[in-house]
């Protein structure tokens, strides 16, 4: 999560059973370089067998990612959570 904070986001982490969920508000307008960094960080989640997305709300966008705490046998354990700086 330190990587997200360093990129100017304010992530919040929640425990959801088998998953860890990270959510953050995405300010508008977001500079192109910040979009790139956000997509790169969220893209890592897919490599860990997780899911991510953007939700449009009345007051802006929320980015979220869910990462399985224990990888399935066919998944690479990856570096969670150290890759996000936690």
C-alpha positions in Angstrom: 0.0 0.0 0.0 3.0 2.3 0.4 3.4 2.3 -3.4 -0.2 3.5 -3.8 0.3 6.2 -1.1 3.5 7.3 -2.8 1.6 7.7 -6.0 -0.8 10.1 -4.2 -3.6 7.8 -3.5 -5.2 7.1 0.0 -5.8 3.3 0.0 -7.8 1.5 2.6 -7.3 -2.2 3.3 -10.1 -4.5 4.4 -10.1 -8.2 5.4 -12.8 -10.2 3.6 -12.2 -13.8 4.6 -10.1 -15.4 1.9 -9.3 -12.0 0.3 -7.7 -8.7 1.2 -9.5 -5.8 -0.4 -7.9 -2.5 -1.2 -10.0 0.5 -2.1 -9.1 4.1 -2.9 -10.8 7.2 -4.2 -9.5 8.4 -7.6 -9.4 12.2 -7.8 -10.5 13.9 -11.0 -8.9 15.1 -13.1 -6.1 12.5 -12.8 -3.0 13.2 -14.8 -2.1 10.7 -17.5 1.1 9.6 -15.6 -1.0 8.9 -12.5 -3.5 6.8 -14.5 -0.5 4.8 -15.9 0.9 4.2 -12.4 -2.5 3.2 -11.1 -3.1 0.7 -13.9 0.4 -0.8 -13.4 -0.2 -1.3 -9.7 -3.7 -2.7 -10.2 -2.4 -4.8 -13.1 -0.1 -6.6 -10.7 -3.2 -7.9 -8.9 -4.2 -10.0 -11.9 -0.8 -11.7 -11.7 -1.6 -12.8 -8.2 -5.0 -14.3 -9.2 -6.9 -11.3 -7.9 -9.4 -8.9 -9.4 -9.6 -5.2 -9.8 -11.9 -2.5 -11.2 -13.1 1.0 -11.2 -16.5 2.0 -10.0 -18.1 5.3 -11.0 -20.0 6.9 -8.2 -21.8 10.2 -7.8 -18.9 11.8 -6.1 -16.1 10.3 -8.3 -14.3 7.1 -9.0 -13.3 4.3 -6.6 -10.6 1.9 -7.6 -10.6 -1.5 -5.9 -8.5 -4.7 -5.9 -9.1 -8.0 -4.2 -6.2 -10.4 -3.7 -6.5 -14.0 -2.4 -4.6 -14.4 0.8 -3.6 -17.9 0.0 -2.9 -18.5 -3.7 -4.6 -21.4 -5.5 -2.2 -24.3 -6.4 -2.0 -23.2 -10.0 -1.1 -19.6 -9.1 2.3 -18.1 -8.4 2.5 -16.9 -4.8 3.8 -13.6 -6.0 5.0 -10.9 -3.7 1.8 -9.9 -1.9 1.8 -7.9 0.2 5.4 -6.7 -0.2 5.0 -5.6 -3.8 2.5 -2.9 -2.7 4.9 -1.9 0.0 3.0 -3.3 3.0 
